[in-house]
Amino acid sequence: MSHSGSMDTMDETDADQVVLPQEGLCGPSEVTALSHLYRAEVYRSTVWRQRLDQTTNWAVISTGIGLSVAFANERASPFPIVLVGMLCIVFLMLEARRYRFFYVWRFRARVLEIAFMVPILRGEGAKIQLDRGTALSDDYEKPEYRISMIRCIGRRLRRNYGFIFAILGAAYFAKIAIHPVDVTSWDQFFRRAHIGPIPGWFAILCGLGFHAGWGFVAWKTWWDERTDKTKMADFLKSREDVNFAGAASSHDAALG
């Protein structure tokens, strides 16, 4: 009776504001829309992944051309190897930028997999959690990069360009040390390394500094990723994204 009386005396305006909490959307129209959205994000990530391969192909072809020119005859200068290295730096920056764009679409597809596909695979049905300010809705309203430029550079160095730069460094050393014949003194070694007005010792010092620099960037970014204890740090800002805080906590406990 008291409950009924309180409902009778409730102000009409207050009654209009009473809304039953809604946990999620699970209608066929929502499921279809999310399915098409997932296909679109996977397609866009695939297109940008192909663009990454194109940049790597340019770097590999340029490297082959530079080595062919440098070793064409005994009078050929090692300078083409240096030019190719500079060109590969440009390709590396372009590819790192493309990787940042690729990661945007990869992030969205990954969140859809976690929030939409995982419940289906677990037998929980196609129940779409309401997106109250989570990473996916925020990303559609205000798109942003999900990975830093320096981290992209480090990843591309470890996976592709580090090997290319190592080959160029070995080719440069071989050109001035054993082509066309072995050097017999340090003076001869530095004389072969000179590039126009640039003395050989300075050219070699710059080369060593360059290789030490890219090696440090590759190692530093790898170490930062290894020491990052946040689960799904590549895709989510925090464990509270897409309403999986509880599941992430239990997963962390299971992993120790």
Order of alpha helices (4+ residues) and beta strands (2+ residues): alpha-alpha-beta-alpha-alpha-alpha-beta-alpha-alpha-alpha-alpha-alpha-alpha
